[in-house]
C-alpha cells in the first residue's frame, strides 16, 4: 500500500452518490499509473453492497478501508447545519498511524486536477497542513477577528493535505478535540483547524479548492484582493469545484451541470443505489439540451446581477 496515495473521505450513507462522484472525478483527472487507497470515515455502517460498488469503480487503481466511528466525538459542539462526520478529520493523526501525510477531501467536490501529482510534489516541511485560503468577504471579517483569525489567511477545510506525522508528534488531535467543545462556532472543525494551525499552513493555488464564491462574478473584486486575474481564469478553466452552498443533487447550484456530467459517467450498477431527489433529476435533464442550458444559465446570471448589484 506504500505506493498508493492515501485519500480520506467522511460520509454517511445518504452521501454515497456524491462521494462516488467525487471519487470518480479523482480517477478521471489522474494518470493510469496513479494508485490510491481511500480511507472512508463513517458515522454509521455503510451497507455491504455500497462498499462493493465503490470497490468496483477501479479495482486496480483505487482500494478502500472503511472505518466506522459511530459514537466517537459525542462531547464536541456540532452546529445543526453539519453532521458529526465533518469533524472526524480532527482524529486523523491518531486514527491513521500508518500514514505520515494524507489528502482529506469533502464529498461535495468535483476534482478537476491531478491529486497524485499534487501529493508527490508538495513538501509540507514544518507546516501542519496545506490548504486553500478563502478570499475573505467584508461581512466575514468581524467573525474572523472574533475567533482570532486573520482575513485572507482563513482556509477552507474541505480540501486539506495533512502532515499527520507532525500533528501526531505535537499531539494536536487532543488539542483539536478540546477546542471543538466550544459552542457557537459557525464552522466548528474548520474554525478549530484555523485557530490551532495558525501560521503553520502552506497555501495552495485556489484552483485546488474552488468554493462557490470563486465562480460568481459579483465576488471577483473581493477575490482579486488576495489572488490574481490568472488565478481567477485557472479556476474557471479547471478549478476543483467545492459545492459549499446549495448542492447540485438537490437544486440548481453554481456549476450545476458539471456535477451532473460526472454523475452520468458512473457505472449503472452504482447509480442503481441512487436516491437523489426527483426534482434534481428533472433539473439535470435541462442540461442535455445546449439551448435550454444556455437559457437557464443566462436567466441565473441575470438574476444574480440584479440581486447583487
N, C-alpha and C positions, 0 to 999 in steps of 0.2 A: 504493500500500500504506500510505501515511501515515495514512489514516483508519481503518485496521484495528488492533484491539487485538492486540499481539504476545503470544502464548502459547508456552510451551516445555514439551514433554514429552520424556522419555527412556525408551526401552524396547527390549526385544529381541522377536523375532517371537513368542515364546511368551506375551508380554504383549499381543498385538494386541487380543484381545477386551476385557480390562479397559481398555485405552487407548480403545477405541471407546466403551465405556460411559461413561467419564469425559467424553469429548468430546461425546457425545450429551446428557449431563446439563448441560453448559455451555450448549449451544444451547437446551435446554428452559427454562432459567432466565434467559435474556436476551431483550431485545427483538428484534423482527424487523428493526429498524434497526441493531442492533449487529453489526458485522463484525469478524472475527478472522483473523489469519494465524498459523498454527501451525507452529512450528519443531520438528521431530521429530529428536531426537538418538539415533543408532543405534550399537549396539556391533557390529552386523553388518548386512549389506544386507537390507532388507525386500523380500520378493517383490513384483514389479510389480502383481500382482492385488490384493494387500493395500493398496498405495498407492492404487490406483484406487478401491477400496471406500471408503476414508477420504475421498477427494476427492468422492465422490458423496453424502456424508452431507447436505451442504447447499452446493451449488456456488456459490451467491451469497454466503452469509454466512461461509463458512469455506474458506480456501485454505491450501495446505501447502508447506513446504520440508523436504526430507529431507536430513539431514547425517550421513554415515557417518563415525564417529570410531574405527573399528576400528584398534587398535594404539596409540591415544593413552593416556596416563596409565599405562603399564605399570610405572612405577617407584614408584607410590604404594602405600600399605598398603590392602588390601581385606579386610575381615572376611569369612569364608566364608559368613556369612548373607546377604550382599548381592552385587549384581552391580556391575561397574565403571560401568555406565550411571548409577548413582545419583550418581557423583562428577563427571559431565560438567557439572553446574551450576557447578562451580568455574571452568570455562573460559569461561563466557558473556560476561564483559565484553569479551574479545578475539575471541571467536567470532562475536559479532553486533555489529560496529562500527557498523552502520546503526541500531541501537536504543539509545535513551537509558534506557528503562525497559521492563521486561518482567514478566509474571507467569509464574512457574515452578510447575508442579503435578505431583505424583506421579500415577501411573496407577491406584493402588489407592484411588481417590477417587470419590465421587458428589457433584457440586456441586449445592447447593440454594439458591444466592444468585446475584445478578447480578454477574458478574465485570467486565463492561464498565463498569458503574456504579461499582464499587469503583476500577477503574483510573483513570477520569476524575476521581474526587473526591478521590483521595489525593495529597497533596503530600509527597514524601519529604524535602524540604528537604536538610539535610546528613546525613541517615541513609543508610546503605548499603542497608538492607533494611526492609521491613515484614513482620511475621510474627506468628504466634500463640504466646504464651508458654505452655508446658505448666504445669499445676498440679503442682508437684513433689511426689512421694510420699516418705515418710520414708526408704525404703530407697534412694532415688536420691541423697540429699543427700551422702553420703560420696563417691560417684563425681564428682558435680558439683564439689565442693570440690577434689578431686584434680586435675581438669583446669582449675581456675581459673574456674569459672562459679558464678554466684550462684543459689541456689534461687529459683524464681519468675521468674527472668529468662533462663531457658534455653528457647529456642524450638524448635519442630519445623520442620524444613527441607522438609517435604513440600508446603508452600504458601508461596511467597515472592513478594513484589513486590521486584524488584531494581533498584537505581539504577545501571544499567550505566555511565552517563556518569561518575559519581563514582568507582565502582570502577575504571574504566579510568584516570581521572586520577591515582588514588592507587596504581596498579599492583598491585592486590590479587590478581589471578589468580596471579601468580608466588608471592606470599606464601601463598596458599591451597595451592597445589600443594606447596610446600616443607613446609608444616605437615602436609600429608596423608601424608607419608612416615613419620610417627611410628607405630610399631607399638603395638598393644594398645588403640587407641581403640574403644570399644564401638559408636559410631555415626560412622564416620570422617568423611564430608563434613559431617554435621550438627555434630559436635564442633568441627571446624575453623572452620566459619562462626560458631559461637557464640563461640569463643575470639578470633577475629580481628576480629569485628564488634561486640565488646562496647561497650555504651553508644552504639551507632550504629544501633539497631534501633527502629523505630516499632511499638508493639504494636497489633495488630488485635483486634477483638472475637473471642472464642473460637469463635463460630459459623462463622467463615470457614475453620477447620481443626479440626474436632471429632474428636479422636483417640479411640481405643477407650475410655479411662478416663472420658471426658466423658459417656458414656452409661450407665455402670454405677453403680447406686446405692451400692454399697459404697465408691466413691471420691468421693462427693458431699461429704463432710465436708472432705476434702483440697482439693477444687475450691473450696469456699467460703472457704478461707484466702486465695485470690488473686482470686476473682471473686465475683459476686453471685448471688442467687437468680434475678434476672431473666435473667442470662447463662445459667444452667442451663436455664431454661424456653425461651429462644430456641434453644438447641442442640437440645433435644428436638423443637421445632416445625419448625425449618428449618436446622439445622446442616448444613454441608457435611461429609459423613461420610468420614473417613480411616480405612481399614481397616488400622490399624497392627499388629494382632495376626493371628489366623488370617484367611485370605482366604475370602470367601463363595463363590467359584467352586471352592474345594477342599473346604469342610466348613461346618458351622454356625458362624456368627460373629455378633458384635454387628451389629444392623441388617441381618441376612442378607437378609430379604425385600425391603428397599428396593433393594439392588443388583440382585436378580433382576427386580424390576419394571422397571427401566431397561433391563436386558438384553433383556427381551422386546419392548421398543419398537424395537429395532434393525431395520434392513431385513433381509429374508430372505436377500438375496444376501450381506450382510456376515456374518450368523450362520452361513452355509454354511462360513465359514472357521474356525468354532469347533471347538476340540479340547479342550474342557473335560471334566473327569472325569465319568464316568457317575454316580458316587455323588452329585456335586453336582447333576446334572440331576434325579436321583431325589429328592434332598432338596428341590429347588425346587418339585416338584410338591405337596409338603405345603402350601405357602403358597397354592395355588389354592383350598383349602378353608378358609373362615374358622374353622370349628370345629377342624380339625386345627391350624391356625395358632395358635389360642388355647391349645390343649392343649400344643403343643410349647413355645410361649413361656412358658407357666406352669411347665412342667417345668424349663426352663432357669433361670427366675427362682428356683425353689425350690432347685435345685442350687447356684446361686451364693450364695444366702442361707446355706445350710448350710456351704458351703466357706469363706466369708469371715467368718462370724460370729465 
